Amino acid sequence: MKVLFEFICWLILLAMMICIATVHADPLKVAVIDTGLDLTDPRLSPHLCLTGHADTTGDGIKDTHGHGTHVVGLIEKYAKDSDYCLVILKFYGKKGEQNGVADSGFALREAINQHVDIINLSLSGDTGSEAEKNLICGHPEIKFIVAAGNQGFDLDVTKSYPASYACNNMIVVGAIQHGKEHYSNHGKVVNVLEEGSNIESTLPDGAYGRMTGTSMATAIHTGKYIYENCYNKHFSTIYCLCIFFCISQCRGLWRCGKSC
């Protein structure tokens, strides 16, 4: 009996070590490369990282288009109360037009240098580059969650980037409307489908509105991915309370084991 109770106590101590590691682990760090964000927006700021936000356009970090704010709102909605923070990296200009592969590469390098865990790329275009491909495929430790694009292309025939890089560390997200693909690009490189039509989320200046596209589907999947792949705060708290209770009983078990 003594051996059995000693074994139980060692198991409890091991669980305690796992608990400590869980509670003190750093939150998931997620980069959002998009049109920026008002970092003081009280609806969204609680899940922003304290540092690391950057503007590559020269316009300032604030979102003057709305796309980035919409994307961030969806990520936070579906990530729920997971332990994570968002780094905002702006690479769209004032008109909301993509500034080009060079600027996306700058934002990607910034995210990589900050050792993020996940990068949300709710963007697509018909121009790619070997440099951009190498930045994505060359960092398998980062999960890139990428929009398939909205042109209705078969990506096995017509390329759209970054989705068509088809790196092993990418999740390419297509959009469905009422269970069917319409405008969304499709093909073997598309890994997952999410609802992307008429999706409501946050907009600048305290507003809310609806947008349609694989950008929205990508943001939704990023939120789900965060939720599914990091320790939920509430679960960790309950788990640790249970372990602390077991530890408090371990001394009694040990005494019983000595006398049994």
C-alpha positions as semicolon CSV with decimal commas, in nm:
position;residue;x (nm);y (nm);z (nm)
1;M;0,000;0,000;0,000
2;K;0,284;0,236;0,081
3;V;0,421;0,205;-0,273
4;L;0,076;0,276;-0,417
5;F;0,027;0,593;-0,213
6;E;0,379;0,713;-0,295
7;F;0,299;0,663;-0,664
8;I;-0,024;0,862;-0,630
9;C;0,161;1,147;-0,461
10;W;0,422;1,157;-0,735
11;L;0,145;1,176;-0,995
12;I;-0,011;1,468;-0,808
13;L;0,325;1,647;-0,791
14;L;0,372;1,595;-1,166
15;A;0,026;1,741;-1,230
16;M;0,122;2,037;-1,013
17;M;0,430;2,101;-1,224
18;I;0,217;2,094;-1,539
19;C;-0,027;2,333;-1,374
20;I;0,249;2,582;-1,289
21;A;0,385;2,564;-1,642
22;T;0,036;2,625;-1,782
23;V;-0,046;2,924;-1,563
24;H;0,285;3,099;-1,618
25;A;0,316;3,023;-1,991
26;D;0,326;3,329;-2,214
27;P;0,004;3,404;-2,404
28;L;-0,017;3,322;-2,772
29;K;0,111;3,616;-2,975
30;V;-0,090;3,680;-3,292
31;A;0,000;3,931;-3,563
32;V;-0,275;4,089;-3,772
33;I;-0,135;4,234;-4,097
34;D;-0,410;4,460;-4,230
35;T;-0,535;4,820;-4,244
36;G;-0,445;4,904;-3,885
37;L;-0,655;4,973;-3,577
38;D;-0,738;5,243;-3,327
39;L;-0,533;5,102;-3,039
40;T;-0,746;5,292;-2,787
41;D;-1,076;5,134;-2,900
42;P;-1,217;5,005;-2,568
43;R;-1,401;4,720;-2,743
44;L;-1,079;4,570;-2,875
45;S;-0,787;4,702;-2,669
46;P;-0,807;4,446;-2,383
47;H;-0,658;4,177;-2,609
48;L;-0,387;4,392;-2,768
49;C;-0,021;4,328;-2,686
50;L;0,140;4,606;-2,485
51;T;0,409;4,667;-2,749
52;G;0,503;4,571;-3,103
53;H;0,237;4,751;-3,309
54;A;0,376;4,911;-3,626
55;D;0,271;5,110;-3,932
56;T;0,449;5,045;-4,263
57;T;0,246;5,298;-4,466
58;G;0,344;5,632;-4,312
59;D;-0,024;5,707;-4,245
60;G;-0,022;5,613;-3,877
61;I;-0,149;5,298;-3,713
62;K;-0,515;5,408;-3,697
63;D;-0,754;5,227;-3,932
64;T;-0,900;5,471;-4,187
65;H;-1,055;5,198;-4,401
66;G;-1,238;4,963;-4,163
67;H;-1,116;4,627;-4,289
68;G;-0,858;4,580;-4,014
69;T;-1,101;4,676;-3,738
70;H;-1,357;4,431;-3,877
71;V;-1,097;4,152;-3,888
72;V;-0,975;4,216;-3,533
73;G;-1,331;4,215;-3,401
74;L;-1,394;3,873;-3,554
75;I;-1,070;3,727;-3,422
76;E;-1,151;3,845;-3,070
77;K;-1,511;3,722;-3,094
78;Y;-1,413;3,368;-3,186
79;A;-1,102;3,346;-2,967
80;K;-1,330;3,414;-2,669
81;D;-1,144;3,437;-2,337
82;S;-0,832;3,252;-2,451
83;D;-0,490;3,363;-2,333
84;Y;-0,350;3,560;-2,627
85;C;-0,261;3,908;-2,746
86;L;-0,272;4,075;-3,087
87;V;0,006;4,271;-3,259
88;I;-0,133;4,517;-3,516
89;L;0,084;4,564;-3,825
90;K;-0,058;4,807;-4,079
91;F;0,037;4,774;-4,445
92;Y;-0,266;4,916;-4,629
93;G;-0,270;5,288;-4,708
94;K;-0,534;5,554;-4,665
95;K;-0,743;5,433;-4,958
96;G;-0,744;5,080;-4,826
97;E;-0,545;4,958;-5,124
98;Q;-0,272;4,699;-5,081
99;N;0,062;4,876;-5,087
100;G;0,229;4,582;-5,257
101;V;0,443;4,280;-5,186
102;A;0,734;4,491;-5,061
103;D;0,528;4,636;-4,776
104;S;0,368;4,303;-4,690
105;G;0,720;4,162;-4,671
106;F;0,819;4,439;-4,430
107;A;0,519;4,360;-4,210
108;L;0,593;3,986;-4,228
109;R;0,954;4,042;-4,122
110;E;0,836;4,261;-3,835
111;A;0,601;3,986;-3,715
112;I;0,870;3,719;-3,749
113;N;1,122;3,931;-3,558
114;Q;0,869;3,962;-3,275
115;H;0,847;3,580;-3,251
116;V;0,472;3,566;-3,298
117;D;0,295;3,229;-3,294
118;I;0,025;3,304;-3,552
119;I;-0,010;3,553;-3,839
120;N;-0,352;3,643;-3,980
121;L;-0,331;3,737;-4,350
122;S;-0,680;3,844;-4,460
123;L;-0,547;3,950;-4,799
124;S;-0,488;3,818;-5,149
125;G;-0,358;3,933;-5,485
126;D;-0,234;3,813;-5,821
127;T;0,128;3,910;-5,753
128;G;0,365;3,705;-5,544
129;S;0,737;3,697;-5,490
130;E;1,002;3,445;-5,402
131;A;1,107;3,664;-5,109
132;E;0,757;3,667;-4,962
133;K;0,724;3,291;-5,015
134;N;1,054;3,232;-4,836
135;L;0,943;3,448;-4,543
136;I;0,633;3,232;-4,497
137;C;0,759;2,885;-4,585
138;G;1,091;2,946;-4,409
139;H;0,931;2,986;-4,066
140;P;0,756;2,658;-3,982
141;E;0,731;2,760;-3,616
142;I;0,466;3,020;-3,714
143;K;0,115;2,930;-3,829
144;F;0,003;3,153;-4,118
145;I;-0,376;3,169;-4,158
146;V;-0,439;3,303;-4,508
147;A;-0,738;3,413;-4,715
148;A;-0,806;3,211;-5,031
149;G;-0,926;3,522;-5,218
150;N;-1,258;3,636;-5,364
151;Q;-1,218;3,596;-5,741
152;G;-1,388;3,256;-5,772
153;F;-1,067;3,106;-5,913
154;D;-0,965;2,744;-5,907
155;L;-0,630;2,794;-5,738
156;D;-0,502;2,473;-5,895
157;V;-0,520;2,661;-6,226
158;T;-0,504;3,035;-6,151
159;K;-0,274;3,156;-5,875
160;S;-0,356;3,399;-5,597
161;Y;-0,107;3,500;-5,331
162;P;-0,013;3,428;-5,060
163;A;-0,257;3,132;-5,071
164;S;-0,087;2,973;-5,373
165;Y;0,249;2,947;-5,199
166;A;0,098;2,633;-5,038
167;C;0,350;2,625;-4,752
168;N;0,311;2,345;-4,499
169;N;0,271;2,598;-4,216
170;M;-0,023;2,773;-4,385
171;I;-0,396;2,726;-4,337
172;V;-0,574;2,861;-4,647
173;V;-0,932;2,963;-4,567
174;G;-1,211;2,976;-4,820
175;A;-1,559;3,121;-4,764
176;I;-1,901;2,966;-4,787
177;Q;-2,247;3,120;-4,800
178;H;-2,528;2,899;-4,676
179;G;-2,300;2,598;-4,708
180;K;-2,184;2,669;-5,065
181;E;-1,882;2,835;-5,225
182;H;-1,970;3,121;-5,459
183;Y;-1,716;3,403;-5,491
184;S;-1,447;3,222;-5,290
185;N;-1,136;3,087;-5,457
186;H;-1,118;2,711;-5,425
187;G;-0,894;2,416;-5,506
188;K;-0,669;2,166;-5,337
189;V;-0,470;2,436;-5,155
190;V;-0,779;2,545;-4,961
191;N;-0,769;2,372;-4,624
192;V;-1,086;2,488;-4,452
193;L;-1,411;2,674;-4,519
194;E;-1,583;2,926;-4,291
195;E;-1,887;3,149;-4,329
196;G;-1,779;3,471;-4,498
197;S;-2,090;3,648;-4,624
198;N;-2,258;3,947;-4,463
199;I;-2,061;3,901;-4,140
200;E;-2,113;4,161;-3,867
201;S;-1,818;4,292;-3,669
202;T;-1,657;4,607;-3,533
203;L;-1,579;4,916;-3,742
204;P;-1,384;5,234;-3,657
205;D;-1,528;5,506;-3,431
206;G;-1,741;5,270;-3,226
207;A;-1,950;5,152;-3,518
208;Y;-2,055;4,805;-3,628
209;G;-2,117;4,680;-3,980
210;R;-2,117;4,387;-4,218
211;M;-1,855;4,276;-4,470
212;T;-1,824;3,983;-4,708
213;G;-1,519;3,790;-4,819
214;T;-1,258;3,531;-4,743
215;S;-1,098;3,797;-4,522
216;M;-1,386;3,754;-4,279
217;A;-1,370;3,374;-4,304
218;T;-0,997;3,389;-4,232
219;A;-1,043;3,606;-3,924
220;I;-1,311;3,372;-3,792
221;H;-1,082;3,073;-3,838
222;T;-0,793;3,254;-3,670
223;G;-1,014;3,317;-3,367
224;K;-1,120;2,952;-3,357
225;Y;-0,759;2,839;-3,398
226;I;-0,651;3,054;-3,102
227;Y;-0,933;2,915;-2,889
228;E;-0,852;2,554;-2,979
229;N;-0,475;2,580;-2,945
230;C;-0,408;2,766;-2,625
231;Y;-0,502;2,706;-2,263
232;N;-0,825;2,875;-2,173
233;K;-0,790;3,099;-1,869
234;H;-1,096;2,960;-1,693
235;F;-0,996;2,600;-1,756
236;S;-0,645;2,665;-1,621
237;T;-0,784;2,824;-1,305
238;I;-1,024;2,538;-1,234
239;Y;-0,758;2,280;-1,315
240;C;-0,507;2,441;-1,080
241;L;-0,759;2,469;-0,798
242;C;-0,823;2,096;-0,830
243;I;-0,451;2,022;-0,820
244;F;-0,398;2,243;-0,515
245;F;-0,676;2,051;-0,341
246;C;-0,510;1,720;-0,428
247;I;-0,174;1,846;-0,300
248;S;-0,339;1,941;0,028
249;Q;-0,456;1,580;0,057
250;C;-0,122;1,432;-0,036
251;R;0,021;1,465;0,314
252;G;-0,269;1,264;0,453
253;L;-0,223;1,000;0,187
254;W;0,146;0,980;0,269
255;R;0,077;0,931;0,641
256;C;-0,181;0,667;0,559
257;G;0,064;0,497;0,329
258;K;0,322;0,477;0,606
259;S;0,078;0,323;0,850
260;C;-0,111;0,092;0,613
